[in-house]
Amino acid sequence: MLSKRIIPCLDVRDGKLTKGIKFKGNVDIGDPVETAARYYEEGADELVFYDITASHEKRDIMIETVRKVAERIFIPFSVGGGIRTVEDMREVLLAGAEKISINSAAVKNPDLISMGAEIFGSQCIVLGMDVLRVSISEKIPSGYEIVINGGRAHTGIDALEWAKNGENLGAGEICLNSIDADGTKDGYELELSRLISSNVKIPVIASGGAGTPTHLFDVLSEDKADAALIASMTHYGTYTIREIKTYLHERKIKVRMNW
Amino acid sequence: MIAIIDYNAGNLTSVKRALDFLGQKSVITSDFSTVVDAERIIFPGVGAAGRAISDLRQRKLDRAILEVFNCDKPILGICLGTQIIMQRSQENNTVCLGLIKGDVKLFSESLSDGQCGRLKVPHMGWNSIRLNKAHPLFDGVDPSSEFYFVHSYYPVPDEQDKILGETSYGIQFASVLISKNLIAMQFHPEKSGRPGLRILDNFCRWNGKGYAE
């Protein structure tokens, strides 16, 4: 059977990690390439890079980073942040990323999903969704709204509607980020995950809120998600990937234990 | 020299990077004679079958692959490369190369794991393989290893002896096929970590023959 994926997420600005990452054994690493290699060795199933470089001129630095990562790690990885055109997509894929993640740009221009899927294949296109819990209304029947620009701008788009729309346009996967849960370390937004995952055919990666292995168990059991994004819980050496996977494995969640 | 066949089908550079990492010389090419003259060939690809076959034919690479197959040089098919060596694919209703008899089918929408429910299509992520017999490409690969898959279609060979390995995803499907000097895998060895690299490394040394029965 298919394993559930554990995916560390790395934020990169101007070619450097925004926060130094500390692996157990107190090794401090601020270099995205070294960190990626380390996570690859430690059993990550996939990696996500999020480019938060503000200026478009510095995108070349990110492309160079992607190229170096691709020479060192032989698991899939995706790159998101600042991808606005098909050309941006092509550049990142040619540099060696397996997938590209589009978020605000897809909300502003949904054709970007279909164009990307048509040219590069659906398996390359991850639809990133930033979701905020709101009161149920005629416009937002699910009670979850899509927000963009890092969670600052409301769109009036219902999250469930957008997920189905994204699937129909050709997205191959959804990375579902709860703005409410993000950074809390209190656990994933389970209801949101269940809602989206049970209503689309494509895989869903849950994101936001992971603090302990129990949180991963909660979101990966009963098919609420196909994969779980993690950040601080492994970045600061609180847990290793092996510890998280062992916890899940012992509780009958299928994960890749041999790497 | 290993020829990686370029027919406009997706991420060829990842196969090349893995071979570079292993210190194996390779070239990405769509040139007929480079393919035919290569010591061994890799036939990768992501994308759709219909487009892939028409690109191959346009570049006469279908004939090159057949020629390499007939002169017993090692061939490795990966992902879409594994599907278009079959006779027909349901994807775009495509007539394929026919190196192995059988069809390529779409995973059913009602695919279920028999417990808590519906399985997603594409089959995306890490899954294991049950080998029916030993093969040089899997030398040194731990049987509990998992490999990275991403596909919505799967091969269904007519002849059971063409199936080297099977994978379970709601159904059992043939995830590794063999026919003489040809081996084809539905997963991506270049994206499957250390066990995947081991398979590629084994391929680079393979003489195109299976173990004696």
Interface residues (C-beta under 8 A of the other chain):
Chain A: M1 L2 S3 K4 R5 Y40 D45 A70 E71 F74 I75 P76 L93 L94 G96 E98 F120 G121 S122 Q123 C124 G172 E173 K201 I202 P203 E222 D223 D226 A227 R256 M257 N258 W259
Chain B: G10 N11 T13 S14 R17 A18 D20 F21 V46 G47 A48 E109 D113 C116 G117 R118 L119 K120 V121 P122 H123 M124 G125 W126 N127 D142 S144 S145 E146 Y148 F149 V150 S168 Y169 E190 K191 S192 G193 R194 P195 G196 L197
